[in-house]
Amino acid sequence: MSQQMVLLTYTPRELDETEYVEFIKQIDYPAFRQNPHILEYTCWRVTESVQGREMFTHFDLMKIDSVDNWESILADPVVQGNIERWTREWSCHGADHPNPAENLKISFCQMYEG
């Protein structure tokens, strides 16, 4: 079975970097990493765009056991609470925005074997 990854890309609202790092370490990482379908989870920020500007400033990489378990991951109360908190406190447009994809883009990815 090939490895599957979820790529989450976003640009949060203007933030205090120290506060955001603490949120990631204390809240975000534990919330996602406790789910048995999430094999690895890391958060990243773009520090330099070498060949032009990206459409996002931050991204998360989530290695999962199968995209078939995505709905189960989202239904996890701990994961769900974390998503709601992140959207409320850190997303660019907030929880009431009519198009959630403008806060966070989600892509399923599959590794080329070889």
Secondary structure, DSSP 8 states (H G I E B T S, - for coil): ---EEEEEEE---S--HHHHHHHIIIIIHHHHHTSTTEEEEEEEE----TTS--S-SEEEEEEES-GGGHHHHHH-HHHHHHHHHHHHHT-SS-TT-S-GGGT-EEEEEE----
